[in-house]
Amino acid sequence: MRKLVIAISMVAVAGSAAFADPILDRQALMKERGKLVGGLSKVVKGEEPFDAAAVLTQLQALQVNAEKFDVDALFPKGSEAGDTTAAPKIWEDMAGFKAAEDKYLAGVKAAVAAAPGDVDALKAQIGTIGPDCGACHQGYRVKKS
């Protein structure tokens, strides 16, 4: 019984620590997202060769990243202050922000489901996902000066 209580306690602590600092946690997820998209962009631009298996792996990692993006946990009230480029509009229009993230996730899931077989198919998918990223950054992010 004691082991069970300890195990449950460890899970509870791990769960609460998952988003211990929402600003740092969301920044880490966005940095990871940027690296993944950057890698896919290199393939689209012809800077890296197209490898269907590697591209699918990157798209799957992008999906996992998007699924971890829990808006409620990452953008609680009070986390708009500090070292962040999150725009106040997020908290003013939380429903719109969530809808934008949901649209992005749907686009990434569609890209994974229709694993691109060549660079042209990947270009089309990035052409769908990219504007979703851009729209969110334009409306819900403060530009660094």
Contacts in CASP RR format, 6 or more apart in sequence:
PFRMAT RR
TARGET T0000
AUTHOR 0000-0000-0000
METHOD contacts of the structure
MODEL  1
MRKLVIAISMVAVAGSAAFADPILDRQALMKERGKLVGGLSKVVKGEEPF
DAAAVLTQLQALQVNAEKFDVDALFPKGSEAGDTTAAPKIWEDMAGFKAA
EDKYLAGVKAAVAAAPGDVDALKAQIGTIGPDCGACHQGYRVKKS
18 25 0 8 1.000
18 73 0 8 1.000
19 25 0 8 1.000
19 70 0 8 1.000
19 73 0 8 1.000
19 74 0 8 1.000
22 73 0 8 1.000
22 74 0 8 1.000
22 75 0 8 1.000
22 76 0 8 1.000
22 79 0 8 1.000
23 79 0 8 1.000
23 82 0 8 1.000
23 83 0 8 1.000
23 84 0 8 1.000
23 86 0 8 1.000
25 73 0 8 1.000
25 74 0 8 1.000
26 69 0 8 1.000
26 74 0 8 1.000
26 75 0 8 1.000
26 86 0 8 1.000
27 84 0 8 1.000
29 65 0 8 1.000
29 68 0 8 1.000
29 69 0 8 1.000
29 74 0 8 1.000
32 65 0 8 1.000
33 62 0 8 1.000
33 65 0 8 1.000
33 66 0 8 1.000
36 58 0 8 1.000
36 61 0 8 1.000
36 62 0 8 1.000
36 65 0 8 1.000
37 62 0 8 1.000
37 126 0 8 1.000
37 129 0 8 1.000
37 130 0 8 1.000
37 133 0 8 1.000
39 48 0 8 1.000
39 58 0 8 1.000
40 55 0 8 1.000
40 58 0 8 1.000
40 59 0 8 1.000
40 62 0 8 1.000
40 122 0 8 1.000
40 126 0 8 1.000
41 126 0 8 1.000
42 48 0 8 1.000
43 49 0 8 1.000
43 50 0 8 1.000
43 51 0 8 1.000
43 55 0 8 1.000
43 119 0 8 1.000
43 122 0 8 1.000
44 119 0 8 1.000
44 122 0 8 1.000
44 123 0 8 1.000
44 126 0 8 1.000
46 119 0 8 1.000
50 118 0 8 1.000
50 119 0 8 1.000
50 122 0 8 1.000
52 115 0 8 1.000
52 116 0 8 1.000
52 117 0 8 1.000
52 118 0 8 1.000
55 115 0 8 1.000
55 116 0 8 1.000
55 117 0 8 1.000
55 122 0 8 1.000
56 112 0 8 1.000
56 115 0 8 1.000
56 116 0 8 1.000
59 108 0 8 1.000
59 111 0 8 1.000
59 112 0 8 1.000
59 115 0 8 1.000
59 116 0 8 1.000
59 125 0 8 1.000
60 112 0 8 1.000
62 108 0 8 1.000
62 111 0 8 1.000
62 112 0 8 1.000
63 105 0 8 1.000
63 108 0 8 1.000
63 109 0 8 1.000
63 112 0 8 1.000
66 101 0 8 1.000
66 104 0 8 1.000
66 105 0 8 1.000
66 108 0 8 1.000
67 105 0 8 1.000
69 101 0 8 1.000
69 105 0 8 1.000
71 94 0 8 1.000
71 97 0 8 1.000
71 98 0 8 1.000
71 101 0 8 1.000
75 86 0 8 1.000
75 90 0 8 1.000
75 91 0 8 1.000
75 94 0 8 1.000
75 97 0 8 1.000
77 91 0 8 1.000
79 86 0 8 1.000
80 86 0 8 1.000
80 88 0 8 1.000
80 90 0 8 1.000
80 91 0 8 1.000
85 141 0 8 1.000
85 142 0 8 1.000
85 143 0 8 1.000
85 144 0 8 1.000
86 140 0 8 1.000
86 141 0 8 1.000
86 142 0 8 1.000
87 139 0 8 1.000
87 140 0 8 1.000
87 141 0 8 1.000
87 142 0 8 1.000
89 97 0 8 1.000
89 139 0 8 1.000
89 140 0 8 1.000
90 97 0 8 1.000
90 140 0 8 1.000
97 136 0 8 1.000
97 140 0 8 1.000
100 132 0 8 1.000
100 135 0 8 1.000
100 136 0 8 1.000
100 140 0 8 1.000
101 136 0 8 1.000
103 132 0 8 1.000
104 129 0 8 1.000
104 132 0 8 1.000
104 133 0 8 1.000
104 136 0 8 1.000
107 128 0 8 1.000
107 129 0 8 1.000
107 132 0 8 1.000
108 129 0 8 1.000
110 125 0 8 1.000
110 128 0 8 1.000
111 125 0 8 1.000
111 128 0 8 1.000
111 129 0 8 1.000
114 121 0 8 1.000
114 125 0 8 1.000
116 122 0 8 1.000
116 124 0 8 1.000
116 125 0 8 1.000
END
